[in-house]
Amino acid sequence: MTLTALICYLLVAAAGYFLRFLNLQHLKKHGSEIPPGFEEAIDAGTLAKTSAYTVEQSRLGLVESIFDNILLLLFLFGGLITVYDRFIASISSSFIWNGVLFFLILTLIQTLLDLPFSLYGTFRLEKRFGFNTTTPQVWVSDLFKSTALSAVILVMLTSGALALVQWSPQLWWLWVWAFFAAVSIFFMYVSPYIIEPLFHKFEPVKDAELEGEIRDLMEKAGLHVSRVMQMDASRRSRHSNAYFTGIGRVKRIVLYDTLLEQMDRHEILAILAHEVGHWKKGHVWKRLVTTEISALAALYLSYLLLEWGGLPSVLGLTQLSFAGQLVVLGFISSVIMFPFTAVSSWFSRRHEWEADQFSRELTGNPAALATALVKLNRENLGNLHPHPVYAKFYYSHPPVVERVARLRQP
């Protein structure tokens, strides 16, 4: 069983690397071609810079992935998980705190190991291509805040879940699911007011005329958004974007200040209409429901596998703590879920198509969204030539060339 598990994981890793290779080869072959409809916005110099940025990102991601995979295999199949499991057991005999310490220390170690890649990506790669605007002080501050916040949330979730496992050994999968679902919805409510402001400054859109046009657009869509905010994204990066956050009465649309600088009013309104489309088409709730149904099934299956008692044998072991067995479950799920990445990406792309169509109908100006997408891609140095198979497997958004072509159709 151990050899089978190892071979399956290596095959999944190899498949991911092969898709990455296909994507880069496709870019090498077509990277100098300016797609139809992009001639006025993209020149040969920008296209070359875009290709170079894609290649550098992929290389960094490849090195980090290989590093992570080697560490994971050493931890699981090299006997380190047994040593670590015994170390945690020597600290605490409590079922709950044993599990909390197991995952907390492991997460902190992973954060430390990821630091070199984060530093290189931010201060070398992003700086080389003109994106990075963050300072070492801001980077360190973000690191400490995100690490502390993650630690608090991890302790809360892990201790709560393990308490439920201890309280109801036969039905814990149901109670843990309900607990996680409640916490997820809670964070969707509080994140815009508590978590997001820890990292960014938010303020109402400063352009009064634009704000009025935005309000008119929201009213036309029949949607009440508590606030339309702009975010100081330029303090950290020159990348631009917009997103929808919150649910219920606290939902809001957030625009990067970099986006406001790059787009005209029609393009901003078209992007907003696209974001509104996600809400009006029920994408937020559909994703939430799908996620919760999947989580319930996964937790029940986890319960059955833990009751089976054979999870340690996957690693050639006879015994592991409850927390250690959860790590084995995560390892198994990463292999099983790999093919479903394409399914998830397909549903996400479908939602993006629907949001594009909603923007077209709401504004009556599909050309504005098309030019906005072209600008976004140019400013963010997005890959214009992804391999079709790679895009179908990993892309949560349709390739920008396809989106622009469809928007420009009569």
C-alpha positions in Angstrom: 0.0 0.0 0.0 2.8 2.4 0.8 4.5 1.9 -2.6 1.1 2.4 -4.3 0.5 5.7 -2.4 3.9 7.0 -3.3 3.6 6.1 -7.0 0.2 7.7 -7.2 1.5 10.9 -5.7 4.6 11.0 -8.0 2.3 10.5 -11.0 0.1 13.4 -9.9 3.2 15.6 -9.4 4.5 14.6 -12.8 1.2 15.4 -14.4 1.3 18.9 -12.9 4.9 19.4 -14.1 4.0 18.1 -17.6 1.1 20.6 -17.9 3.5 23.4 -16.8 5.9 22.2 -19.5 3.2 22.3 -22.1 2.2 25.8 -21.2 5.8 27.1 -21.4 6.4 25.4 -24.8 3.2 26.8 -26.1 4.3 30.3 -25.0 7.7 29.8 -26.6 6.1 28.9 -29.9 3.4 31.6 -29.9 4.7 34.3 -27.5 5.7 36.7 -30.2 2.3 36.8 -31.8 0.0 39.7 -31.0 -3.6 38.3 -30.7 -6.4 39.9 -32.9 -7.9 42.9 -31.1 -4.8 43.6 -29.0 -2.8 45.4 -31.7 -3.4 48.9 -30.4 -2.7 48.0 -26.7 0.2 45.5 -27.0 3.4 46.1 -28.9 6.4 43.7 -29.4 8.2 45.1 -26.4 5.2 44.6 -24.0 4.6 41.1 -25.4 8.3 40.1 -24.8 8.0 41.5 -21.3 4.8 39.5 -20.7 6.4 36.3 -21.9 9.5 36.8 -19.7 7.3 37.5 -16.7 5.3 34.3 -17.3 8.4 32.3 -17.6 10.0 33.7 -14.5 6.8 33.1 -12.4 6.6 29.6 -13.7 10.3 28.9 -12.8 9.9 30.2 -9.3 6.7 28.2 -8.9 8.4 25.1 -10.2 11.4 25.4 -7.8 9.0 26.0 -4.9 6.8 23.1 -5.9 9.8 20.7 -6.1 11.1 21.9 -2.7 7.7 21.4 -1.1 7.2 18.0 -2.6 10.6 16.8 -1.5 9.9 18.0 2.1 6.5 16.3 2.1 7.8 13.0 0.9 10.6 13.1 3.5 8.1 14.0 6.2 5.6 11.2 5.3 7.8 8.4 3.9 11.1 9.3 5.5 10.0 8.6 9.0 9.9 12.3 10.1 6.2 12.2 10.8 6.8 9.5 13.5 9.5 11.5 15.1 7.3 14.7 15.1 4.3 12.8 16.3 6.2 11.5 19.3 7.7 15.0 20.0 4.2 16.5 20.2 3.0 13.6 22.4 5.8 14.4 24.8 4.6 18.0 25.2 1.0 17.3 25.9 -1.2 14.4 26.7 -4.4 16.2 26.0 -6.2 15.0 22.9 -7.3 18.6 22.0 -4.0 20.4 22.7 -2.0 17.6 21.2 -3.8 18.2 17.9 -3.6 22.0 18.2 0.2 21.9 18.8 0.6 19.4 16.0 -0.9 21.6 13.3 0.2 25.0 14.8 3.9 24.1 14.9 3.8 22.4 11.5 2.2 25.5 10.0 4.8 27.9 11.6 7.6 25.7 10.2 6.0 25.8 6.7 5.7 29.6 7.0 9.4 29.8 7.8 10.4 27.5 4.9 8.3 29.5 2.5 10.0 32.8 3.4 12.9 32.6 0.9 10.4 32.1 -2.0 8.2 35.0 -0.8 11.2 37.3 -0.4 12.6 36.5 -3.9 9.2 36.7 -5.5 8.4 40.1 -4.0 11.8 41.9 -4.0 13.4 40.3 -7.0 10.9 39.0 -9.5 8.1 41.5 -8.9 10.6 44.4 -8.6 12.4 43.4 -11.8 9.1 43.7 -13.8 8.1 47.0 -12.2 5.3 45.7 -9.9 6.7 45.8 -6.4 6.1 48.9 -4.4 6.2 47.5 -0.9 9.0 48.2 1.6 10.8 45.7 3.8 9.0 47.3 6.8 5.5 46.8 5.2 6.4 43.3 4.1 7.6 42.3 7.7 4.5 43.9 9.2 2.2 42.0 6.8 4.1 38.8 7.6 3.7 39.1 11.3 0.0 40.1 11.1 -0.9 37.3 8.7 1.0 34.8 10.7 -0.6 35.9 14.0 -4.0 35.9 12.4 -3.6 32.5 10.8 -2.4 31.1 14.2 -5.4 32.4 16.1 -7.8 31.1 13.5 -6.0 27.8 13.3 -6.1 27.3 17.1 -9.8 28.3 17.2 -10.8 25.9 14.4 -8.6 23.0 15.5 -9.5 23.2 19.2 -13.2 23.5 18.4 -13.2 20.6 15.9 -11.2 18.3 18.2 -13.5 19.1 21.1 -16.5 18.0 19.0 -14.6 14.8 18.0 -14.1 14.1 21.7 -17.6 15.0 22.6 -19.4 13.0 19.9 -17.1 10.1 18.6 -19.8 8.8 16.2 -21.3 12.0 14.8 -18.3 14.4 15.0 -18.2 14.6 11.2 -21.6 16.3 11.2 -20.9 18.7 14.1 -17.5 19.6 12.8 -19.1 20.4 9.4 -21.7 22.6 11.0 -19.0 24.3 13.1 -16.8 25.0 10.0 -19.8 26.2 8.0 -20.9 28.6 10.7 -17.3 30.0 11.1 -17.0 30.4 7.3 -20.2 32.5 7.1 -19.2 34.5 10.1 -15.9 35.4 8.5 -17.6 36.4 5.3 -19.6 38.9 7.4 -16.7 40.3 9.5 -13.8 40.1 7.0 -14.6 43.5 5.3 -14.6 45.3 8.6 -12.1 43.4 10.8 -9.6 41.4 8.7 -9.2 43.2 5.4 -8.5 46.6 7.1 -5.5 45.0 8.9 -3.7 45.0 5.7 -5.1 47.7 3.5 -6.7 51.2 3.9 -10.2 51.4 2.5 -12.1 54.6 1.7 -15.1 55.5 -0.4 -14.4 56.2 -4.1 -13.1 59.8 -4.2 -14.5 60.8 -7.6 -18.0 62.1 -6.7 -19.2 61.9 -10.3 -18.0 58.3 -10.7 -19.6 57.4 -7.3 -22.9 58.8 -8.6 -22.6 56.7 -11.8 -21.8 53.6 -9.7 -24.9 54.2 -7.5 -27.0 54.5 -10.7 -25.6 51.3 -12.0 -26.3 49.5 -8.7 -29.9 50.8 -8.7 -30.3 49.6 -12.3 -29.1 46.2 -11.3 -31.6 46.1 -8.4 -28.7 45.6 -6.0 -28.0 47.3 -2.7 -24.3 47.4 -2.0 -23.4 48.9 1.4 -20.3 50.7 0.0 -18.2 51.0 -3.1 -14.6 51.3 -1.8 -11.2 51.9 -3.1 -8.2 50.2 -1.6 -4.6 51.4 -1.4 -3.2 48.5 -3.4 -0.5 50.8 -4.8 1.2 50.8 -1.4 2.3 47.2 -2.1 2.1 46.5 -5.8 1.2 48.0 -9.2 -1.0 45.1 -10.0 -4.7 46.1 -10.5 -8.0 44.3 -9.8 -11.5 44.6 -8.4 -13.4 42.2 -6.2 -16.7 41.6 -4.4 -16.6 40.9 -0.7 -19.0 40.2 2.1 -22.5 38.9 2.1 -26.0 40.1 3.2 -26.0 43.7 4.3 -22.3 44.0 4.5 -21.5 43.2 0.9 -19.3 45.7 -0.9 -17.3 46.2 -4.1 -13.7 47.0 -3.8 -11.6 48.7 -6.5 -7.8 48.8 -6.4 -6.6 52.4 -6.6 -4.3 51.2 -9.4 -7.4 50.2 -11.4 -8.9 53.6 -11.0 -5.8 55.2 -12.4 -5.6 52.9 -15.4 -9.3 52.8 -16.5 -11.8 55.4 -17.8 -15.3 55.7 -16.3 -16.9 53.4 -18.9 -14.4 50.7 -18.3 -14.7 51.0 -14.5 -18.5 50.7 -14.7 -18.2 47.7 -17.0 -15.8 45.9 -14.5 -18.3 46.8 -11.7 -21.1 45.4 -13.7 -19.2 42.1 -14.1 -18.6 41.9 -10.3 -22.3 42.6 -9.7 -23.1 39.9 -12.2 -21.5 37.3 -9.8 -23.9 38.3 -7.1 -27.0 38.6 -9.3 -26.4 35.3 -10.9 -26.1 33.7 -7.5 -22.4 32.6 -8.0 -21.5 33.5 -4.4 -24.2 31.3 -2.9 -23.8 28.5 -5.5 -20.1 28.3 -4.6 -20.8 28.4 -0.9 -23.4 25.6 -1.2 -21.2 23.5 -3.4 -18.3 23.9 -1.0 -20.4 23.0 2.0 -21.9 19.9 0.4 -18.4 18.8 -0.7 -17.1 19.4 2.8 -19.9 17.4 4.4 -19.1 14.4 2.1 -15.4 14.8 2.7 -15.8 14.8 6.5 -18.1 11.8 6.5 -15.6 9.9 4.3 -12.8 11.0 6.7 -14.8 9.6 9.6 -15.2 6.2 7.8 -11.5 6.0 7.0 -10.5 7.0 10.6 -12.8 4.3 11.9 -11.2 1.8 9.6 -8.0 2.3 11.4 -5.7 1.5 8.4 -4.5 5.0 7.6 -1.0 4.6 9.2 -0.4 1.6 7.0 -0.5 4.0 4.0 2.9 5.2 5.2 4.0 1.8 6.3 3.4 2.6 10.0 1.3 0.8 12.6 0.3 3.8 14.7 -0.2 7.5 14.4 -2.1 10.1 16.5 -5.4 11.4 15.4 -3.7 14.5 14.1 -1.1 12.5 12.2 -3.9 10.4 10.6 -5.5 13.7 9.5 -2.3 14.5 7.7 -2.4 11.2 5.9 -6.0 12.0 4.9 -4.8 15.3 3.5 -2.1 13.5 1.5 -4.6 11.0 0.1 -7.1 13.7 -0.8 -4.5 15.8 -2.7 -4.0 12.8 -5.0 -7.7 12.0 -5.4 -8.8 15.6 -5.9 -6.2 16.4 -8.6 -8.4 15.4 -11.6 -11.3 17.4 -10.1 -9.2 20.6 -10.4 -10.4 20.7 -14.0 -14.0 20.4 -13.0 -13.7 23.2 -10.5 -12.0 25.4 -13.0 -14.7 24.7 -15.6 -17.5 25.8 -13.2 -15.5 28.9 -12.3 -15.0 29.8 -16.0 -18.7 29.3 -16.6 -19.5 31.8 -13.9 -17.1 34.3 -15.5 -18.8 33.9 -18.8 -22.1 34.6 -17.2 -20.8 37.7 -15.4 -19.4 39.0 -18.7 -22.7 38.6 -20.3 -24.4 40.3 -17.4 -22.1 43.2 -17.7 -22.9 43.4 -21.5 -26.6 43.5 -20.8 -26.5 45.9 -17.8 -24.3 48.5 -19.4 -25.1 48.0 -23.0 -21.4 48.6 -23.7 -19.5 45.3 -24.1 -16.7 47.2 -25.8 -15.9 48.9 -22.5 -15.4 45.6 -20.7 -13.4 44.3 -23.6 -11.0 47.3 -23.5 -10.8 47.1 -19.7 -9.8 43.4 -19.9 -7.1 44.3 -22.5 -5.8 47.0 -20.2 -5.9 44.7 -17.2 -4.0 42.1 -19.0 -1.4 44.6 -20.3 -0.8 46.2 -17.0 -0.6 42.9 -15.1 1.5 41.2 -17.8 -0.9 38.4 -18.1 -0.1 35.4 -20.4 -1.8 35.9 -23.8 -0.9 32.4 -25.0 -1.7 29.8 -22.4 -1.8 26.2 -23.7 -5.4 25.2 -24.1 -5.1 22.1 -22.0 -3.3 24.0 -19.2 -6.0 26.7 -19.3 -8.8 24.2 -19.1 -7.2 22.5 -16.2 -6.0 25.4 -14.1 -7.6 28.7 -15.2 -10.5 30.0 -13.1 -11.1 32.7 -15.7 -11.4 32.1 -19.4 -8.3 33.1 -21.3 -8.5 36.9 -21.9 -8.2 36.6 -25.7 -11.3 34.4 -25.8 -13.2 36.8 -23.5 -12.3 39.8 -25.5 -13.3 38.1 -28.8 -16.7 37.1 -27.5 -17.4 40.6 -26.1 -16.6 42.1 -29.4 -19.0 39.9 -31.3 -22.2 41.7 -32.3 
